[in-house]
Amino acid sequence: MDKNLPAKTIPNVLIVAITPYFLEKGNVWFEENLQKILEARKTQPFFEDNTMYLWQGAKLELSQLLRKLDEMGYEKVFGVQEPGEFSNRGGTLEVFPINSPFAVRIEFLGNTIETIEKLGIEVKDEELAKEVLKKRLKSQKLFSDLKGIQPGDFLVHLDHGVAKFTGLTNDQFLISNSQIPISSRILDRVGTNPKYRIPAFAPSSVRGDIKYYVLEYAGGDKLFVPLGLERKLSRYIGFADPKISRLGSQIWFKTKRRVREEVEKLAKALLELYAQKEVAKRPPYEAPGEIFKAVEDSFPYRETPDQLETLQDIEKDLEKEDPMDRIACGDVGFGKTEIALRTMVRSVEQGYQAALLAPTTILAYQHFQTFTERLKSLPLRVAMLSRLQPKREQQGIVEQIKSGTIDMVLGTHRILSSDIAFKNLGLLVIDDEQRFGVKQKEKLRELRASLDVLSLSATPIPRTLYMALSSLKGISIIQTSPQGRMPIKTTVASFNEKLVKTAVQKELQRGGQVYYLHNRIGTIEAVKKLLEKLVPKTRIGVAHGRIGEAILITMMDDFKNRKYDVLLATTIIENGLDLPNVNTLIVDDAAKLGLAQAYQIRGRVGRSEKPAFAYFFITSRPGEKANLRLKALKEAHGIGLGYQIAMRDLELRGAGNILGKEQSGSINTVGLNLYCQMLSEAVEKMKA
């Protein structure tokens, strides 16, 4: 930005909202089409709601103009520097329209615009500025997800800071601040939802059928944010309860500016750390071929909107010269395997080999069955590799990988062994990536600097999540549940034999099957005897890590084929089992499970259109952190909440372990969500 240009009086200014439609237009387009835009404002709700036209002498309350800028997505700051920002001191407003190459200062005299001046702050690269704003819109979508928010939780408003959420309201108030006591100032009251057709400069009242988020600040100050303006809100995640200041104070703007300066230093250090990866290049992928289209056509379900968006994100990555490093975060059963399959087919079509790394033999085996079935009529060669297979069979597969005879290999840690040498590995898919260490994940990348990497996870580990959100990885969120999927009814209670008996009997009576998780091999046979006593004649299979992988796979196949009613198992059932007939889960001693792990295990049921039930029993007095984990799990009763669970897991583990103690103070002041959003924007700006 060039700040050395002299100020110049201008007669009028057009300000447009930060929307995808307007971000696609160049500044010249707005100049050429000004009259058409002004005409459209008279008859078209979109243009009325998303544009403002101001001129010298116009009659207008400054407070209404400030609210309108807020609704249009502009961020309130201490001093304007970038497009999409505004600041206000007394009767002076400074704003940098996204449709203008320069910022303007608007001086008010009472309720009249006295002057409009062009400021000496100009944008050097219009295209770059628009790209930054597009990415900001996307990141705000990620960070402003308020599913499951409860009264008493803390929220961060981008323009006003941290507050306590006290609930929703649809009460009617006058907008004019002069008619409301200073201790309960009302701001952000006018919504832009066309359903209500509230003019841009509505005079004094708002209909009572609009609901608002009520945010409480220090001194009893309240902020009412209309539904639909969630992009300005994010859930507060920090190490302790945050400090809340008075609404409208300058403290928040100074805090944001200080944190942004610190974040820019961190972004520079991170980019230097990842500079080597940025140097690697590979030829952009060509358009999908007939094999890929055949795989698309053979998918027996309708893709969800989030699945399609994730596939589009991957396609954009593959069309670039920079190697892909993307994580697809979606609940168990939400279609991540299909995304992996199609991406691997894309890689093979380009002449590469593709590998899928799974944490367990069971999961690798299930993927192998799925891939083999889907690709049986296509000229693709798929193999599975694990230590479970006979040595001679392993050696044959290793030779075919080396010669390039095998297109896709699905395996466990075995594919990381020193004797594995791919002829032309192009893509690595890491399933349940939270189960692998950094060294394991980097080992295959070392073989080829330009390797494309796609990670799949329902609950990505905090480090990976943080990297994804800070633009060092791409992230795609799959939150749309498949058609017919229902939330899992979750019960957290003290261990109760009668409730266990009832839960098993109810599931068996409707023709279903049950997972019973007991995570201690030494006492698992005693639990089997208890179940046989509680529910006689029930066929119970036992599965744990010591029975051997070959027997384990046979046991899982038998359970899948309904030779058993109940599978009594350790946490080996956590990954990859897709059995739609199993719709009741019982976990004893649940307090010992991590939050992400408990959520992942719960996802083993509810994979059909039948109602599913999960019982988490507590057998001893849980500690404070265990109580928090179980409370969070119970609160996340909906489906598609894996991303929120991961964020909650990050909160409970402590973000300081990831970002470093020197960042903890800044995170506490603005919350982890806003901190990561700032970091993401800083990284994107430096990368451009």
Stockholm file with secondary structure:
# STOCKHOLM 1.0

chainA/1-688         MDKNLPAKTIPNVLIVAITPYFLEKGNVWFEENLQKILEARKTQPFFEDNTMYLWQGAKLELSQLLRKLDEMGYEKVFGVQEPGEFSNRGGTLEVFPINSPFAVRIEFLGNTIETIEKLGIEVKDEELAKEVLKKRLKSQKLFSDLKGIQPGDFLVHLDHGVAKFTGLTNDQFLISNSQIPISSRILDRVGTNPKYRIPAFAPSSVRGDIKYYVLEYAGGDKLFVPLGLERKLSRYIGFADPKISRLGSQIWFKTKRRVREEVEKLAKALLELYAQKEVAKRPPYEAPGEIFKAVEDSFPYRETPDQLETLQDIEKDLEKEDPMDRIACGDVGFGKTEIALRTMVRSVEQGYQAALLAPTTILAYQHFQTFTERLKSLPLRVAMLSRLQPKREQQGIVEQIKSGTIDMVLGTHRILSSDIAFKNLGLLVIDDEQRFGVKQKEKLRELRASLDVLSLSATPIPRTLYMALSSLKGISIIQTSPQGRMPIKTTVASFNEKLVKTAVQKELQRGGQVYYLHNRIGTIEAVKKLLEKLVPKTRIGVAHGRIGEAILITMMDDFKNRKYDVLLATTIIENGLDLPNVNTLIVDDAAKLGLAQAYQIRGRVGRSEKPAFAYFFITSRPGEKANLRLKALKEAHGIGLGYQIAMRDLELRGAGNILGKEQSGSINTVGLNLYCQMLSEAVEKMKA
#=GR chainA/1-688 SS CBCCSCCEECSEEEEECCCHHHHTSCHHHHHHTHHHHHHHHHHCHHHHHHEEEEETTCBCCHHHHHHHHHHTTCEECSSCCSTTEEEEETTEEEECCTTSSEEEEEEEETTEEEEEEEEEEECSCHHHHHHHHHHHHHHHHHHTCCTTCCTTCEEEETTTEEEEEEEEECCCCBSCGGGSCGGGCCCSCCCCCTTTCCCTTCCSBCCTTSCEEEEECGGGCEEEEETTCGGGEEECCCSSCCCCCCTTCSHHHHHHHHHHHHHHHHHHHHHHHTHHHHHCCCCCCCCCCHHHHHHHHTCSSCCCHHHHHHHHHHHHHHTSSSCCEEEEEECTTSSHHHHHHHHHHHHHHTTCEEEEECSSHHHHHHHHHHHHHHHTTSSCCEEEECTTSCHHHHHHHHHHHHHTCCSEEEESGGGGSTTCCCSSEEEEEEETGGGSCHHHHHHHHHHCTTCEEEEEESSCCHHHHHHHHTTSSEEEEECCCCTTCCCEEEEEEECCHHHHHHHHHHHHHTTCEEEEECCCGGGHHHHHHHHHHHSTTCCEEEECGGGCHHHHHHHHHHHHTTSCSEEEECGGGGSSCCCTTEEEEEESSGGGSCHHHHHHHHTTSCCSSSCEEEEEEECSCCCHHHHHHHHHHHHCCSSSCHHHHHHHHHHHHCTHHHHCGGGHHHHHHHCHHHHHHHHHHHHHHHHC
#=GC SS_cons         CBCCSCCEECSEEEEECCCHHHHTSCHHHHHHTHHHHHHHHHHCHHHHHHEEEEETTCBCCHHHHHHHHHHTTCEECSSCCSTTEEEEETTEEEECCTTSSEEEEEEEETTEEEEEEEEEEECSCHHHHHHHHHHHHHHHHHHTCCTTCCTTCEEEETTTEEEEEEEEECCCCBSCGGGSCGGGCCCSCCCCCTTTCCCTTCCSBCCTTSCEEEEECGGGCEEEEETTCGGGEEECCCSSCCCCCCTTCSHHHHHHHHHHHHHHHHHHHHHHHTHHHHHCCCCCCCCCCHHHHHHHHTCSSCCCHHHHHHHHHHHHHHTSSSCCEEEEEECTTSSHHHHHHHHHHHHHHTTCEEEEECSSHHHHHHHHHHHHHHHTTSSCCEEEECTTSCHHHHHHHHHHHHHTCCSEEEESGGGGSTTCCCSSEEEEEEETGGGSCHHHHHHHHHHCTTCEEEEEESSCCHHHHHHHHTTSSEEEEECCCCTTCCCEEEEEEECCHHHHHHHHHHHHHTTCEEEEECCCGGGHHHHHHHHHHHSTTCCEEEECGGGCHHHHHHHHHHHHTTSCSEEEECGGGGSSCCCTTEEEEEESSGGGSCHHHHHHHHTTSCCSSSCEEEEEEECSCCCHHHHHHHHHHHHCCSSSCHHHHHHHHHHHHCTHHHHCGGGHHHHHHHCHHHHHHHHHHHHHHHHC
//
